[in-house]
Amino acid sequence: MSEERYQQRQQQLKERVEQRVAEATKRCGIVIVFTGNGKGKTSAAFGTAARAIGHGMKVGVVQFIKGEWESGERNLLERAGAEFHIMATGFTWDTQDKLSDTRAAVTAWEQGKRMLADPSYGLVILDELTYMLTYGYLALDEVLTALENRPAQQNVVITGRACHRDLIALADTVSELRPVKHAFDNGIQAQAGIDW
């Protein structure tokens, strides 16, 4: 490709991008969903949290399913001012107690609802929320209502596999992480600082 043709192509691309930027005039909080079977959904959410804190936003995190084990992201984000509430039961296949897991999910969700009603939170992360809906621990309608009625400028990130279609429909941005290859499949242990 000649230099002249390359410059023409890049100029056309620049014009299209600038037009789309000019057309984006609304200012409001958004709902982001990170879903799929691939690794990195929570890491993507916490990357968004780091970005928000870096811009002076108040960040709240509710972690469903996660246990009380150490997390590098939590270590860093709590020191930076993020508020964490953790369901702390661990994975449902460990507890095997639906009643206890449901109670723990409802207790964690109460913190999420509180944050979603508070305009001082610029970002609320509902990590692994999708499982709570899949397993019937939380009512879908209640979750959707809380998301729809949140403060207008508040942003929300939801993570987890098998996101319900109604949450996907409500979301403004949805990214699906797809597994291509995973070290664990080759017998490599999870590592502090890389996997948690």
MDAnalysis code that builds the backbone (N, CA, C; Angstrom):
import MDAnalysis as mda
import numpy as np

u = mda.Universe.empty(588, n_residues=196, atom_resindex=np.repeat(np.arange(196), 3), trajectory=True)
u.add_TopologyAttr("name", ["N", "CA", "C"] * 196)
u.add_TopologyAttr("resid", np.arange(1, 197))
u.add_TopologyAttr("resname", ["MET", "SER", "GLU", "GLU", "ARG", "TYR", "GLN", "GLN", "ARG", "GLN", "GLN", "GLN", "LEU", "LYS", "GLU", "ARG", "VAL", "GLU", "GLN", "ARG", "VAL", "ALA", "GLU", "ALA", "THR", "LYS", "ARG", "CYS", "GLY", "ILE", "VAL", "ILE", "VAL", "PHE", "THR", "GLY", "ASN", "GLY", "LYS", "GLY", "LYS", "THR", "SER", "ALA", "ALA", "PHE", "GLY", "THR", "ALA", "ALA", "ARG", "ALA", "ILE", "GLY", "HIS", "GLY", "MET", "LYS", "VAL", "GLY", "VAL", "VAL", "GLN", "PHE", "ILE", "LYS", "GLY", "GLU", "TRP", "GLU", "SER", "GLY", "GLU", "ARG", "ASN", "LEU", "LEU", "GLU", "ARG", "ALA", "GLY", "ALA", "GLU", "PHE", "HIS", "ILE", "MET", "ALA", "THR", "GLY", "PHE", "THR", "TRP", "ASP", "THR", "GLN", "ASP", "LYS", "LEU", "SER", "ASP", "THR", "ARG", "ALA", "ALA", "VAL", "THR", "ALA", "TRP", "GLU", "GLN", "GLY", "LYS", "ARG", "MET", "LEU", "ALA", "ASP", "PRO", "SER", "TYR", "GLY", "LEU", "VAL", "ILE", "LEU", "ASP", "GLU", "LEU", "THR", "TYR", "MET", "LEU", "THR", "TYR", "GLY", "TYR", "LEU", "ALA", "LEU", "ASP", "GLU", "VAL", "LEU", "THR", "ALA", "LEU", "GLU", "ASN", "ARG", "PRO", "ALA", "GLN", "GLN", "ASN", "VAL", "VAL", "ILE", "THR", "GLY", "ARG", "ALA", "CYS", "HIS", "ARG", "ASP", "LEU", "ILE", "ALA", "LEU", "ALA", "ASP", "THR", "VAL", "SER", "GLU", "LEU", "ARG", "PRO", "VAL", "LYS", "HIS", "ALA", "PHE", "ASP", "ASN", "GLY", "ILE", "GLN", "ALA", "GLN", "ALA", "GLY", "ILE", "ASP", "TRP"])
u.atoms.positions = np.array([
    [0.849, -1.169, 0.000],
    [0.000, 0.000, 0.000],
    [0.896, 1.235, 0.000],
    [0.571, 2.164, -0.872],
    [1.373, 3.386, -0.966],
    [1.133, 4.256, 0.261],
    [2.080, 5.137, 0.511],
    [1.961, 6.070, 1.647],
    [0.733, 6.955, 1.481],
    [0.464, 7.390, 0.260],
    [-0.700, 8.248, 0.003],
    [-2.010, 7.502, 0.304],
    [-2.110, 6.250, -0.148],
    [-3.315, 5.441, 0.101],
    [-3.486, 5.171, 1.594],
    [-2.372, 4.894, 2.281],
    [-2.413, 4.674, 3.720],
    [-2.944, 5.913, 4.443],
    [-2.454, 7.076, 4.085],
    [-2.899, 8.318, 4.723],
    [-4.385, 8.573, 4.463],
    [-4.852, 8.299, 3.253],
    [-6.273, 8.470, 2.937],
    [-7.133, 7.549, 3.806],
    [-6.709, 6.298, 3.909],
    [-7.460, 5.336, 4.725],
    [-7.493, 5.775, 6.192],
    [-6.367, 6.199, 6.718],
    [-6.312, 6.634, 8.114],
    [-7.145, 7.902, 8.331],
    [-7.167, 8.808, 7.357],
    [-7.978, 10.021, 7.468],
    [-9.464, 9.679, 7.493],
    [-9.876, 8.718, 6.673],
    [-11.275, 8.283, 6.685],
    [-11.635, 7.657, 8.026],
    [-10.747, 6.844, 8.552],
    [-10.970, 6.235, 9.860],
    [-11.085, 7.318, 10.933],
    [-10.206, 8.285, 10.906],
    [-10.222, 9.381, 11.876],
    [-11.549, 10.138, 11.807],
    [-12.033, 10.392, 10.634],
    [-13.296, 11.122, 10.463],
    [-14.475, 10.322, 11.017],
    [-14.487, 9.007, 10.765],
    [-15.569, 8.168, 11.290],
    [-15.555, 8.139, 12.826],
    [-14.372, 8.005, 13.396],
    [-14.254, 7.985, 14.862],
    [-14.687, 9.323, 15.441],
    [-14.225, 10.409, 14.867],
    [-14.591, 11.741, 15.369],
    [-16.095, 11.988, 15.264],
    [-16.729, 11.485, 14.206],
    [-18.173, 11.633, 14.058],
    [-18.906, 10.873, 15.154],
    [-18.467, 9.641, 15.436],
    [-19.105, 8.856, 16.500],
    [-18.918, 9.515, 17.860],
    [-17.744, 10.063, 18.112],
    [-17.495, 10.765, 19.375],
    [-18.413, 11.972, 19.494],
    [-18.574, 12.723, 18.412],
    [-19.441, 13.909, 18.427],
    [-20.906, 13.537, 18.644],
    [-21.317, 12.366, 18.176],
    [-22.711, 11.931, 18.315],
    [-23.025, 11.383, 19.705],
    [-22.017, 11.062, 20.473],
    [-22.220, 10.528, 21.833],
    [-22.375, 11.713, 22.793],
    [-23.614, 12.131, 23.010],
    [-23.869, 13.350, 23.789],
    [-24.480, 13.088, 25.162],
    [-24.989, 11.887, 25.412],
    [-25.627, 11.590, 26.696],
    [-24.566, 11.422, 27.783],
    [-24.908, 11.854, 29.011],
    [-24.033, 11.672, 30.170],
    [-24.848, 10.981, 31.256],
    [-24.498, 9.746, 31.540],
    [-25.201, 9.004, 32.581],
    [-24.352, 7.812, 32.992],
    [-24.686, 7.247, 34.146],
    [-24.021, 6.035, 34.567],
    [-24.423, 4.876, 33.671],
    [-23.565, 3.871, 33.605],
    [-23.841, 2.718, 32.758],
    [-23.736, 1.426, 33.563],
    [-24.318, 0.380, 33.008],
    [-24.188, -0.972, 33.561],
    [-23.312, -1.763, 32.600],
    [-22.253, -2.344, 33.156],
    [-21.317, -3.165, 32.388],
    [-21.426, -4.593, 32.901],
    [-21.489, -5.556, 31.991],
    [-21.507, -6.973, 32.358],
    [-20.277, -7.635, 31.755],
    [-19.528, -8.338, 32.620],
    [-18.444, -9.214, 32.174],
    [-18.907, -10.641, 32.444],
    [-19.148, -11.400, 31.381],
    [-19.694, -12.749, 31.525],
    [-18.909, -13.709, 30.649],
    [-19.318, -14.959, 30.630],
    [-18.654, -15.972, 29.818],
    [-17.871, -16.942, 30.677],
    [-17.378, -17.988, 30.059],
    [-16.664, -19.044, 30.776],
    [-15.169, -18.793, 30.890],
    [-14.688, -17.712, 30.298],
    [-13.262, -17.423, 30.331],
    [-12.813, -16.772, 31.629],
    [-11.518, -16.836, 31.882],
    [-10.899, -16.232, 33.056],
    [-10.792, -14.728, 32.862],
    [-10.971, -13.969, 33.945],
    [-10.683, -12.541, 33.888],
    [-11.852, -11.614, 34.131],
    [-13.018, -12.150, 34.448],
    [-14.194, -11.292, 34.648],
    [-14.025, -10.395, 35.879],
    [-13.640, -10.987, 36.987],
    [-13.434, -10.200, 38.206],
    [-12.246, -9.267, 38.031],
    [-11.190, -9.735, 37.390],
    [-10.028, -8.875, 37.153],
    [-10.405, -7.662, 36.305],
    [-11.264, -7.866, 35.311],
    [-11.728, -6.738, 34.491],
    [-12.531, -5.759, 35.335],
    [-13.384, -6.290, 36.211],
    [-14.174, -5.425, 37.094],
    [-13.262, -4.617, 38.005],
    [-12.246, -5.271, 38.562],
    [-11.352, -4.573, 39.480],
    [-10.445, -3.593, 38.740],
    [-10.146, -3.855, 37.486],
    [-9.438, -2.864, 36.681],
    [-10.282, -1.610, 36.518],
    [-11.585, -1.791, 36.326],
    [-12.503, -0.661, 36.247],
    [-12.548, 0.075, 37.585],
    [-12.520, -0.673, 38.698],
    [-12.506, -0.049, 40.023],
    [-11.254, 0.795, 40.207],
    [-10.101, 0.273, 39.798],
    [-8.857, 1.041, 39.922],
    [-8.933, 2.330, 39.103],
    [-9.491, 2.238, 37.920],
    [-9.663, 3.419, 37.075],
    [-10.572, 4.435, 37.762],
    [-11.692, 3.964, 38.324],
    [-12.641, 4.861, 38.995],
    [-11.999, 5.544, 40.196],
    [-11.305, 4.768, 41.026],
    [-10.627, 5.352, 42.192],
    [-9.591, 6.367, 41.748],
    [-8.892, 6.068, 40.670],
    [-7.897, 6.993, 40.134],
    [-8.485, 8.329, 39.723],
    [-9.772, 8.343, 39.433],
    [-10.473, 9.578, 39.083],
    [-11.277, 10.126, 40.256],
    [-11.026, 9.615, 41.461],
    [-11.650, 10.159, 42.658],
    [-13.053, 9.666, 42.940],
    [-13.487, 8.608, 42.294],
    [-14.828, 8.087, 42.524],
    [-14.856, 7.179, 43.745],
    [-15.995, 7.177, 44.434],
    [-16.219, 6.245, 45.536],
    [-16.662, 4.910, 44.939],
    [-16.019, 3.825, 45.389],
    [-16.270, 2.503, 44.835],
    [-16.724, 1.556, 45.938],
    [-17.797, 0.816, 45.652],
    [-18.277, -0.230, 46.543],
    [-18.278, -1.562, 45.821],
    [-17.896, -2.612, 46.536],
    [-17.805, -3.950, 45.945],
    [-18.570, -4.936, 46.821],
    [-19.440, -5.713, 46.194],
    [-20.072, -6.845, 46.863],
    [-19.628, -8.086, 46.104],
    [-18.990, -9.012, 46.828],
    [-18.527, -10.248, 46.204],
    [-19.399, -11.404, 46.675],
    [-20.133, -11.952, 45.726],
    [-20.934, -13.138, 45.982],
    [-20.061, -14.357, 45.688],
    [-20.325, -15.457, 46.371],
    [-19.621, -16.735, 46.214],
    [-18.213, -16.709, 46.800],
    [-17.466, -15.650, 46.631],
    [-16.078, -15.634, 47.075],
    [-15.988, -15.915, 48.571],
    [-14.935, -16.607, 48.942],
    [-14.693, -16.901, 50.344],
    [-13.853, -15.818, 50.988],
    [-13.271, -16.130, 52.110],
    [-12.503, -15.133, 52.851],
    [-11.015, -15.217, 52.569],
    [-10.626, -15.973, 51.539],
    [-9.207, -16.073, 51.219],
    [-8.681, -14.732, 50.723],
    [-7.366, -14.609, 50.796],
    [-6.714, -13.359, 50.415],
    [-6.889, -13.098, 48.920],
    [-7.033, -11.823, 48.588],
    [-7.154, -11.411, 47.196],
    [-6.260, -10.189, 46.985],
    [-5.359, -10.278, 46.028],
    [-4.459, -9.163, 45.748],
    [-5.213, -7.900, 45.368],
    [-6.277, -8.057, 44.568],
    [-7.059, -6.888, 44.167],
    [-7.717, -6.234, 45.382],
    [-8.282, -7.060, 46.253],
    [-8.914, -6.505, 47.455],
    [-7.877, -5.806, 48.325],
    [-6.698, -6.442, 48.506],
    [-5.639, -5.819, 49.299],
    [-5.343, -4.414, 48.797],
    [-5.216, -4.268, 47.509],
    [-4.877, -2.977, 46.904],
    [-6.051, -2.003, 46.947],
    [-7.222, -2.450, 46.525],
    [-8.365, -1.538, 46.395],
    [-8.895, -1.066, 47.745],
    [-8.866, -1.918, 48.765],
    [-9.293, -1.462, 50.092],
    [-8.368, -0.368, 50.609],
    [-7.067, -0.537, 50.407],
    [-6.117, 0.509, 50.836],
    [-6.372, 1.817, 50.093],
    [-6.874, 1.697, 48.868],
    [-7.161, 2.892, 48.061],
    [-8.538, 3.478, 48.361],
    [-9.301, 2.834, 49.253],
    [-10.578, 3.394, 49.678],
    [-11.829, 2.664, 49.239],
    [-11.711, 1.590, 48.473],
    [-12.905, 0.846, 48.054],
    [-13.506, 0.116, 49.257],
    [-14.819, 0.082, 49.305],
    [-15.547, -0.623, 50.365],
    [-15.901, -2.012, 49.864],
    [-15.585, -3.041, 50.650],
    [-15.849, -4.422, 50.265],
    [-16.827, -5.075, 51.234],
    [-17.755, -5.853, 50.669],
    [-18.616, -6.749, 51.432],
    [-18.554, -8.089, 50.725],
    [-18.222, -9.131, 51.479],
    [-17.990, -10.438, 50.881],
    [-18.958, -11.454, 51.469],
    [-19.613, -12.186, 50.602],
    [-20.563, -13.203, 51.028],
    [-19.882, -14.218, 51.945],
    [-18.632, -14.531, 51.656],
    [-17.733, -15.282, 52.537],
    [-18.121, -16.731, 52.784],
    [-18.976, -17.294, 51.949],
    [-19.315, -18.708, 52.124],
    [-18.407, -19.607, 51.305],
    [-17.723, -19.039, 50.345],
    [-16.949, -19.861, 49.420],
    [-17.852, -20.380, 48.318],
    [-17.344, -21.281, 47.533],
    [-18.095, -21.806, 46.400],
    [-19.231, -22.703, 46.873],
    [-20.341, -22.659, 46.157],
    [-21.522, -23.421, 46.561],
    [-21.253, -24.918, 46.581],
    [-20.327, -25.401, 45.773],
    [-20.028, -26.837, 45.800],
    [-19.254, -27.212, 47.065],
    [-18.660, -26.200, 47.745],
    [-18.011, -26.468, 49.027],
    [-19.040, -26.536, 50.155],
    [-19.979, -25.597, 50.165],
    [-20.937, -25.535, 51.275],
    [-22.019, -26.598, 51.157],
    [-22.549, -26.790, 49.956],
    [-23.624, -27.752, 49.696],
    [-24.808, -27.547, 50.639],
    [-25.095, -26.280, 50.948],
    [-26.169, -25.935, 51.883],
    [-26.941, -24.760, 51.287],
    [-27.989, -25.060, 50.524],
    [-28.725, -24.019, 49.803],
    [-29.338, -22.987, 50.740],
    [-29.902, -23.408, 51.851],
    [-30.529, -22.472, 52.774],
    [-29.503, -21.486, 53.338],
    [-28.370, -22.006, 53.774],
    [-27.311, -21.153, 54.311],
    [-26.754, -20.225, 53.225],
    [-26.536, -20.765, 52.024],
    [-26.028, -19.943, 50.916],
    [-27.025, -18.851, 50.544],
    [-28.311, -19.190, 50.555],
    [-29.338, -18.189, 50.228],
    [-29.335, -17.076, 51.266],
    [-29.256, -17.422, 52.539],
    [-29.195, -16.395, 53.591],
    [-27.976, -15.501, 53.410],
    [-26.839, -16.108, 53.126],
    [-25.614, -15.332, 52.935],
    [-25.739, -14.418, 51.715],
    [-26.350, -14.909, 50.642],
    [-26.537, -14.094, 49.437],
    [-27.456, -12.918, 49.714],
    [-28.532, -13.152, 50.439],
    [-29.480, -12.074, 50.770],
    [-28.792, -11.019, 51.636],
    [-27.986, -11.457, 52.596],
    [-27.252, -10.510, 53.453],
    [-26.288, -9.667, 52.615],
    [-25.549, -10.309, 51.708],
    [-24.636, -9.571, 50.831],
    [-25.417, -8.627, 49.919],
    [-26.542, -9.085, 49.391],
    [-27.367, -8.278, 48.496],
    [-27.892, -7.023, 49.201],
    [-28.181, -7.123, 50.492],
    [-28.627, -5.942, 51.240],
    [-27.575, -4.833, 51.154],
    [-26.307, -5.199, 51.218],
    [-25.239, -4.204, 51.063],
    [-25.228, -3.649, 49.636],
    [-25.436, -4.526, 48.655],
    [-25.500, -4.068, 47.268],
    [-26.651, -3.107, 47.043],
    [-27.830, -3.431, 47.586],
    [-28.989, -2.538, 47.438],
    [-28.722, -1.183, 48.088],
    [-28.079, -1.219, 49.251],
    [-27.748, 0.038, 49.932],
    [-26.846, 0.905, 49.047],
    [-25.833, 0.292, 48.465],
    [-24.918, 1.037, 47.597],
    [-25.634, 1.550, 46.351],
    [-26.489, 0.705, 45.757],
    [-27.202, 1.098, 44.542],
    [-28.199, 2.228, 44.786],
    [-28.551, 2.472, 46.029],
    [-29.480, 3.560, 46.354],
    [-28.744, 4.829, 46.784],
    [-27.435, 4.766, 46.887],
    [-26.637, 5.873, 47.428],
    [-25.886, 6.595, 46.307],
    [-26.249, 7.845, 46.014],
    [-25.609, 8.562, 44.909],
    [-24.139, 8.897, 45.147],
    [-23.623, 8.692, 46.359],
    [-22.206, 8.984, 46.590],
    [-21.300, 7.925, 45.956],
    [-21.848, 6.753, 45.628],
    [-21.050, 5.717, 44.957],
    [-21.033, 5.983, 43.455],
    [-19.845, 6.208, 42.924],
    [-19.709, 6.372, 41.483],
    [-19.678, 5.052, 40.752],
    [-19.227, 3.994, 41.463],
    [-19.139, 2.666, 40.870],
    [-19.489, 1.622, 41.925],
    [-20.380, 0.710, 41.558],
    [-20.727, -0.438, 42.397],
    [-20.420, -1.696, 41.595],
    [-19.630, -2.583, 42.186],
    [-19.300, -3.854, 41.541],
    [-20.065, -4.966, 42.249],
    [-20.811, -5.736, 41.478],
    [-21.558, -6.890, 41.978],
    [-20.904, -8.135, 41.381],
    [-19.840, -8.576, 42.040],
    [-18.989, -9.646, 41.536],
    [-19.651, -11.003, 41.756],
    [-19.788, -11.776, 40.690],
    [-20.404, -13.112, 40.696],
    [-21.906, -13.065, 40.983],
    [-22.537, -11.932, 40.730],
    [-23.982, -11.805, 40.937],
    [-24.764, -12.789, 40.081],
    [-24.265, -13.095, 38.896],
    [-25.030, -13.952, 37.983],
    [-25.351, -15.304, 38.595],
    [-24.442, -15.843, 39.401],
    [-24.694, -17.135, 40.039],
    [-25.867, -17.058, 41.012],
    [-26.001, -15.938, 41.692],
    [-27.075, -15.777, 42.675],
    [-28.444, -15.856, 42.006],
    [-28.503, -15.408, 40.761],
    [-29.754, -15.472, 39.999],
    [-29.959, -16.872, 39.422],
    [-28.893, -17.463, 38.907],
    [-28.978, -18.812, 38.342],
    [-29.435, -19.827, 39.390],
    [-28.908, -19.708, 40.599],
    [-29.238, -20.654, 41.663],
    [-30.519, -20.291, 42.404],
    [-31.114, -19.158, 42.080],
    [-32.348, -18.745, 42.730],
    [-32.160, -18.205, 44.132],
    [-30.949, -17.789, 44.484],
    [-30.695, -17.221, 45.817],
    [-31.271, -15.817, 45.930],
    [-31.322, -15.101, 44.815],
    [-31.878, -13.750, 44.773],
    [-32.948, -13.700, 43.689],
    [-33.920, -12.808, 43.877],
    [-35.005, -12.652, 42.902],
    [-34.554, -11.732, 41.772],
    [-34.665, -12.203, 40.555],
    [-34.272, -11.415, 39.389],
    [-34.984, -10.075, 39.357],
    [-36.295, -10.050, 39.584],
    [-37.048, -8.797, 39.524],
    [-36.529, -7.769, 40.507],
    [-36.159, -8.212, 41.702],
    [-35.636, -7.287, 42.704],
    [-34.302, -6.693, 42.271],
    [-33.447, -7.512, 41.688],
    [-32.146, -7.046, 41.208],
    [-32.341, -6.045, 40.072],
    [-33.197, -6.385, 39.108],
    [-33.447, -5.483, 37.981],
    [-34.023, -4.156, 38.457],
    [-34.938, -4.185, 39.401],
    [-35.540, -2.958, 39.924],
    [-34.494, -2.080, 40.589],
    [-33.614, -2.686, 41.390],
    [-32.565, -1.907, 42.055],
    [-31.622, -1.276, 41.040],
    [-31.299, -2.008, 39.987],
    [-30.420, -1.467, 38.945],
    [-31.096, -0.340, 38.172],
    [-32.358, -0.532, 37.838],
    [-33.088, 0.487, 37.070],
    [-33.316, 1.763, 37.874],
    [-33.440, 1.647, 39.204],
    [-33.752, 2.803, 40.050],
    [-32.526, 3.416, 40.717],
    [-31.336, 2.986, 40.347],
    [-30.121, 3.539, 40.950],
    [-29.955, 5.003, 40.535],
    [-29.114, 5.766, 41.243],
    [-28.870, 7.162, 40.858],
    [-28.385, 7.263, 39.410],
    [-28.792, 8.314, 38.735],
    [-28.578, 8.439, 37.291],
    [-27.105, 8.413, 36.877],
    [-26.211, 8.900, 37.720],
    [-24.803, 8.959, 37.342],
    [-23.994, 7.759, 37.846],
    [-24.650, 6.842, 38.526],
    [-23.939, 5.701, 39.107],
    [-23.672, 4.625, 38.062],
    [-22.469, 4.086, 38.101],
    [-22.050, 3.003, 37.215],
    [-22.035, 1.693, 37.983],
    [-22.324, 0.595, 37.288],
    [-22.374, -0.719, 37.914],
    [-21.648, -1.710, 37.013],
    [-20.856, -2.578, 37.647],
    [-20.239, -3.696, 36.934],
    [-20.757, -4.985, 37.561],
    [-21.238, -5.885, 36.719],
    [-21.742, -7.190, 37.141],
    [-20.867, -8.254, 36.491],
    [-20.456, -9.249, 37.283],
    [-19.646, -10.322, 36.719],
    [-20.291, -11.673, 36.983],
    [-19.837, -12.652, 36.229],
    [-20.233, -14.042, 36.450],
    [-20.625, -14.742, 35.164],
    [-20.567, -16.035, 35.207],
    [-20.933, -16.860, 34.044],
    [-22.441, -16.871, 33.850],
    [-22.854, -17.213, 32.655],
    [-24.266, -17.456, 32.324],
    [-25.166, -16.309, 32.767],
    [-24.830, -15.120, 32.364],
    [-25.624, -13.940, 32.736],
    [-27.047, -14.067, 32.169],
    [-28.020, -13.781, 33.016],
    [-29.427, -13.865, 32.612],
    [-29.695, -12.876, 31.468],
    [-30.499, -13.289, 30.507],
    [-30.787, -12.463, 29.320],
    [-31.391, -11.107, 29.689],
    [-32.159, -11.034, 30.785],
    [-32.747, -9.758, 31.178],
    [-31.690, -8.785, 31.699],
    [-30.662, -9.307, 32.352],
    [-29.546, -8.451, 32.773],
    [-28.757, -7.979, 31.557],
    [-28.561, -8.864, 30.610],
    [-27.864, -8.478, 29.375],
    [-28.656, -7.396, 28.646],
    [-29.972, -7.534, 28.597],
    [-30.810, -6.531, 27.932],
    [-30.727, -5.189, 28.646],
    [-30.656, -5.195, 29.967],
    [-30.590, -3.950, 30.730],
    [-29.230, -3.273, 30.604],
    [-28.173, -4.050, 30.448],
    [-26.808, -3.516, 30.436],
    [-26.554, -2.632, 29.228],
    [-25.627, -1.697, 29.425],
    [-25.194, -0.822, 28.333],
    [-24.011, -1.415, 27.577],
    [-23.151, -2.118, 28.300],
    [-21.967, -2.738, 27.718],
    [-21.872, -4.164, 28.240],
    [-21.696, -5.114, 27.328],
    [-21.560, -6.524, 27.718],
    [-20.343, -7.082, 26.994],
    [-19.435, -7.671, 27.769],
    [-18.285, -8.365, 27.196],
    [-18.323, -9.806, 27.650],
    [-18.136, -10.710, 26.697],
    [-18.126, -12.134, 27.009],
    [-16.705, -12.652, 26.876],
    [-16.176, -13.189, 27.975],
    [-14.841, -13.757, 27.967],
    [-14.948, -15.232, 27.618],
    [-14.192, -15.649, 26.650],
    [-14.264, -17.008, 26.119],
    [-12.944, -17.719, 26.394],
    [-13.002, -18.923, 26.954],
    [-11.756, -19.645, 27.208],
    [-11.155, -20.186, 25.908],
    [-9.890, -19.936, 25.742],
    [-9.152, -20.517, 24.627],
    [-8.177, -21.551, 25.169],
    [-7.541, -21.193, 26.279],
    [-6.543, -22.060, 26.899],
    [-6.405, -21.606, 28.348],
    [-6.165, -22.521, 29.269],
    [-5.996, -22.155, 30.678],
    [-4.891, -23.009, 31.283],
    [-4.007, -22.383, 32.024],
    [-2.883, -23.091, 32.637],
    [-3.345, -24.235, 33.537],
    [-4.452, -24.052, 34.242],
    [-4.973, -25.068, 35.154],
    [-5.245, -26.381, 34.421],
    [-5.671, -26.278, 33.159],
    [-5.947, -27.481, 32.376],
    [-4.693, -28.322, 32.153],
    [-3.535, -27.718, 32.295],
    [-2.262, -28.425, 32.160],
    [-1.640, -28.738, 33.511],
    [-2.451, -28.642, 34.586],
    [-1.978, -29.001, 35.913],
    [-1.163, -27.931, 36.615],
    [-1.182, -26.712, 36.119],
    [-0.421, -25.623, 36.744],
    [-1.267, -24.997, 37.839],
    [-0.712, -24.914, 39.036],
    [-1.425, -24.369, 40.184],
    [-1.672, -22.873, 40.027],
    [-2.798, -22.401, 40.624],
    [-3.069, -20.966, 40.683],
    [-1.989, -20.296, 41.516],
    [-1.644, -19.055, 41.155],
    [-0.537, -18.354, 41.784],
    [-0.972, -17.028, 42.382],
    [-0.489, -16.740, 43.583],
    [-0.709, -15.432, 44.201],
    [-0.119, -14.363, 43.298],
    [-0.865, -13.296, 43.127],
    [-0.394, -12.193, 42.291],
    [-0.736, -12.343, 40.818],
    [-1.099, -13.547, 40.428],
    [-1.505, -13.790, 39.038],
    [-2.964, -14.213, 38.981],
    [-3.349, -15.155, 39.813],
    [-4.702, -15.696, 39.797],
    [-5.583, -15.179, 40.929],
    [-5.001, -14.642, 41.967],
    [-5.801, -14.056, 43.048],
    [-5.030, -12.974, 43.750],
])
